[in-house]
Every structure is written in structure tokens, then in C-alpha cells.
Amino acid sequence: MFPPAFSPSLSFLGLPFKVAPFPQFELQAKLVARVLSGKAVLPTREEMVRSMEARDREMAASGVPTRHFHMQGESQWEYNDGIANLCGPDVARTSAWRIKMYSESGGFP
């Protein structure tokens, strides 16, 4: 969401796919607003790069092409909760009912 070399002045929202989009994009928007207003702090650039490299390694080990970097599926819940954690304690984590609804509507196997 925040390219390490240009954060926090540049951000990209809405790139993930195979997700429940609106709840995730709302969380992304909250984080951008809080970071730009000084109410939330991003990880260091080095931490962001390490996180991206770790995801690249996980994908390679699973045989997933890097062009699917933004495909989340079931991993969206951990991602969303990570964004909520960065926003602060007043932002709710993913509710169990939302995960169940997404799963039962054919969101992922």
C-alpha cells in the first residue's frame, strides 16, 4: 500500500484482489488518513522491504507467480487485521461473521 521508497507521501489503495473489497479498502483509507495526519506510524522502510521480500519468498516456495502478489484470498483477514492494528485500538479487527459470510458466498474454498 505504501511503497517503501516513497512512503508515506505515496500510497496505492484498492490493489488487492480476491478479497471482500469495501471493508478492506475502508481500512486502507483509514490508515492513509491517520498516517498523513500523524495519528499512526508506519513500519520503517527497512521493515517494509523485509516484509515484501518475505512475501516474495513465500510465494516462490508455493509456486505462485509474483504477478499474483496482490491476490489475497484467505490471507486478506490477516492483512486487514494488520492494517487495523496500525490504525490503533479504536479500529475493529475482522469479525468472525464477515469471514464466514465471505467463505460461504464462494469467496474461497
C-alpha positions as CSV (number, residue, x, y, z in Angstrom):
1,M,0.0,0.0,0.0
2,F,2.9,2.4,0.8
3,P,5.9,1.9,-1.5
4,P,8.9,1.9,1.0
5,A,10.9,4.4,-1.0
6,F,8.1,6.9,-1.2
7,S,6.1,6.4,2.0
8,P,4.2,8.0,3.4
9,S,3.7,10.6,0.7
10,L,2.6,8.0,-1.9
11,S,0.0,5.2,-1.3
12,F,-2.0,2.9,-3.5
13,L,-5.4,1.7,-2.3
14,G,-7.6,-1.0,-3.8
15,L,-5.0,-3.1,-5.5
16,P,-5.7,-6.4,-3.7
17,F,-8.0,-8.9,-5.5
18,K,-9.9,-12.0,-4.4
19,V,-11.0,-10.0,-1.3
20,A,-14.1,-8.6,0.2
21,P,-13.2,-5.2,-1.2
22,F,-15.1,-2.5,0.6
23,P,-14.2,-3.4,4.2
24,Q,-10.5,-3.7,3.2
25,F,-10.4,-0.5,1.2
26,E,-12.1,1.3,4.1
27,L,-9.3,0.1,6.4
28,Q,-6.7,1.2,3.8
29,A,-8.2,4.7,3.6
30,K,-8.3,5.0,7.4
31,L,-4.6,4.1,7.6
32,V,-3.6,6.6,4.9
33,A,-5.6,9.3,6.6
34,R,-4.1,8.5,10.0
35,V,-0.5,8.3,8.7
36,L,-0.8,11.6,6.9
37,S,-2.3,13.3,9.9
38,G,0.3,11.9,12.2
39,K,-2.1,9.7,14.2
40,A,-0.5,6.5,13.0
41,V,3.1,5.5,12.3
42,L,4.2,3.1,9.6
43,P,6.9,0.5,10.0
44,T,10.4,1.6,8.9
45,R,11.3,1.4,5.3
46,E,13.6,-1.5,6.1
47,E,10.8,-3.4,7.8
48,M,8.5,-2.8,4.8
49,V,11.2,-4.1,2.4
50,R,11.8,-7.2,4.6
51,S,8.1,-7.9,4.7
52,M,7.8,-7.6,0.9
53,E,10.8,-9.9,0.5
54,A,9.3,-12.5,2.9
55,R,6.1,-12.5,0.9
56,D,8.1,-13.0,-2.3
57,R,9.9,-16.0,-0.8
58,E,6.6,-17.5,0.5
59,M,5.0,-17.1,-2.9
60,A,8.0,-18.6,-4.7
61,A,8.1,-21.6,-2.3
62,S,4.4,-22.2,-3.0
63,G,4.9,-21.9,-6.8
64,V,2.7,-18.7,-7.0
65,P,3.9,-16.3,-9.7
66,T,4.9,-12.9,-8.4
67,R,2.3,-11.3,-10.7
68,H,-0.2,-12.5,-8.1
69,F,1.4,-10.5,-5.3
70,H,-1.8,-8.7,-4.6
71,M,-4.1,-11.8,-4.7
72,Q,-5.0,-12.4,-1.2
73,G,-8.0,-14.7,-0.8
74,E,-8.0,-16.1,2.7
75,S,-4.9,-14.1,3.7
76,Q,-6.9,-10.9,3.5
77,W,-8.0,-11.3,7.1
78,E,-4.5,-11.2,8.5
79,Y,-3.7,-8.3,6.2
80,N,-6.8,-6.4,7.3
81,D,-6.1,-7.0,10.9
82,G,-2.5,-5.8,10.4
83,I,-3.9,-2.5,8.9
84,A,-6.3,-2.2,11.8
85,N,-3.5,-2.7,14.3
86,L,-1.5,0.1,12.6
87,C,-4.5,2.4,12.8
88,G,-4.9,2.0,16.5
89,P,-7.1,0.3,19.2
90,D,-10.3,2.1,18.1
91,V,-10.3,0.3,14.7
92,A,-12.1,-3.0,14.8
93,R,-10.4,-6.2,13.6
94,T,-12.2,-8.6,11.2
95,S,-15.4,-10.0,12.7
96,A,-15.9,-13.8,12.5
97,W,-19.3,-13.2,10.8
98,R,-17.6,-11.4,7.9
99,I,-15.1,-14.2,7.3
100,K,-17.9,-16.8,7.5
101,M,-20.1,-14.8,5.1
102,Y,-17.2,-14.4,2.6
103,S,-16.3,-18.1,2.8
104,E,-19.9,-19.3,2.4
105,S,-20.6,-17.0,-0.5
106,G,-17.9,-18.7,-2.5
107,G,-15.1,-16.2,-1.7
108,F,-12.5,-19.0,-1.3
109,P,-12.6,-22.8,-0.8
